[in-house]
Structures are given as C-alpha cells and as structure tokens.
Amino acid sequence: MYTSIEYKSRLKVRERFVEFLKVWLVIKPLQFCFKKYSENQILLLQKQAPETIGSDLAEMLIENKLTVIPRFEDHDLKHLILGYGMTSMEEIRMQAYLFGNGNRSLFCILFLFSGSIFPEEWKSFYTAYQKGKNGPSILHLKVTDCLSEPTAALIKQYRPD
C-alpha cells in the first residue's frame, strides 16, 4: 500500500508522461510546421467582438500558450464550449465525453486508451462518457461556422451541466 504522498507522486509521474506525449509528439511538431498559419489565425480570432467564439478561443489558446493548428481548431472549440481544461486529465475526460457523443476517431480512441493508466480516474472518465452519450451532439460544430456567435449561447446549447 502506498502512502498518500507516494500515491500523489506516482499520479504526477503518469500525468507528466501523458502530457509529454501530447505536447512533444503532437502539439509542438504541429505548431512548428504551421507557425505562419497559426499567427494569421490567432489575429483573425482576436479581431472578433468580445465574448464571441473567436475572441474567447484566442484568449483560451494564448492563456494556455497554444497556437491554432489546422484541423485542431474545432477540437479547441469543444474545450471552450464544454468547459474541459487543457491538462492531460481534462483532455482524457473530454475525449471520454466526445466518445460518448459519437466520436470514433483514432485520436479520440488513443487518448482514451492513455486513461487506462489512471484507474483512480476511471469513474470520472465514465461520468464524462455518460454526459456525452446523453448530451446534444457537438461533433458537427466548426469554428468557421460560429466564429462571431456569442460564446455564452453555445455553452448554454451544448454544455450538459
């Protein structure tokens, strides 16, 4: 049996491992490849009126030291609308929600699989899955379709809380 301190230490190591995989094997290489695109897209998002999807998405990305990556904009939109943070655990919870909501992409399944090393969190992953299963479909939502929409309206429409 582990002490509370040993347990938390082991949990942090696993979280850092998943974060390393996410950041250094996916995000950083894509940010490097699409640097110019990212700069242009952030400017476009920032030009949107306050409290709109574009403006709030730009703010969220900047706060988390992220950039816009092609084909990931819609994923980032889901973070904003559903309220899941950008940590590894929050990412896995959001992927569980999206899986419940009908997403069967390889990216979603791989991230869910990374949750298998966190048995103490399985209940929270299952809860997120159930929310997704019972919530309105968000899979079709695209940044380009709702750039100037009020963020609060879309949160009200899609967030199951």
N, C-alpha and C positions, 0 to 999 in steps of 0.2 A: 504494500500500500504506500502511496506517495503522501507526503505532507502537502499542505496547501501551497507552500512556496514552490516545492518541486513540481507540483501539478501545473501551476501557472507558468513556470519556466518552460516546461515541456510544451505547453499550449503555444507559448510565444514562438518557440522554435518552429513549430509546424506552420503557424501563421506567417512567419517570415519566409519559410520555404515556398509557400503558395504565392506570397507577394513577389518573391524573387522571380518565380516562373512567369507570373503575369506581367511584371514590369520589364524585365530584361530579355525575355524571349518573345514578347508580343508588342508591348507598348513602345518601348524605346526604339527598336528597329523600325517600326512603322512611323514613329514621329520623325526619325531621321530621313526616311525615304520621302515623306510627304511634307517636308518643312515649309516650302513655299505655299503649297495648297493650304496648310494649316494657318499660316499667317493671314492669308486672304479671307479664309472662312471666319476666323475669330473677328476680324474687322467687320465683316458682314453681320455677324451676330450682334456685335456691340452697337451697331447702328440702329438696331431695333428699339422701339419705345420701351421705357422701363416697365417691369412686371409682365413682359411678354416672354414667350418661349425663347426667342432668340437672345434677348438680353439676359435672362436668368440662366440660360445654358452657358453663355460666355462666362458669366460670373462664376458658375459652378466649376467649369473647366479651369479657369485661372486660379481659383482658390485651391484646387487640388493639383496645381502645377501640371496640368494636362493640356494637350492641344487637340484640335479637330483632326481626326483621322478618317479618310474616306471609308464609307460603309460602316463606321462605328458611330456616326452622328446619331443615328436612330437608337442605338444602344444607350448612348449617353442621355438621350431624351427620356428613355424609360427610367433611368436613375432619377432624373429630375421629377418626373411625374409620379412615380411610385414611392419616392422618398427613401430609397435604399442608398446608403453611403457608398464610398469608394474603397473601403477596406476589403481585404480578402473575404472575411466572413460575410460582410454585407453583399459582396459580389455573388457569393455562393447562394445566399438567401434569395437574391434577385433572380438568379438562374433557376432556382427551385420554383419560384413564382412563375417565371416565364415557361418553364417546362409544364407546370400545371395548366398554364394558359394556352398550351398547344405548340410551343416552340420545340422542335426536334432537331435543331441544327447541331452540327458536330461541336461547335464552340460551346453551346449550352451543355451538351452531354459531358464534354471533357471537364468543364468547370464543376458540374455536379459531381463528377467522379472524384475530383480533388476534395470534396467534402467528406469522402469516406474516411479520411484520416482524422476527422473530428467527431468521434462517436458521441461526445458530450453535447454536440450541437445538432444531432440528427433530428431531435424533436422540433427545434426551431426551423430546420430546413423543411420538415414535413408540414409544419404550420404554414410556411410561405407557399409551399406547393398547393395546399388546400385553398389558400386565399386566391392563388392564380387560377385554380380549377373553377372556383365559384365566382370569380370576378369577370367583369366585361373584358372582351378580347382587346388587347393593346398591341397585338403583333403587327397590325397593319399601319400603325401610327408612324408617320415620317416627318422629320424636321421640316423638310421643304414644304409640306402641306400645312404646317401650323406655326411657322416662324413668327408671325405677328399676332398670334392668338394670345389672350391673357392666360398666364400660367395657372392662376387660381381656378379658372373654368375647367381646364383639362384635368387638374388634380381632382376636382370635385367629380368629374365624369368618370375617371379611371381608377382612382385610389380606393381600395376596398375598405379603408378604415372607417 
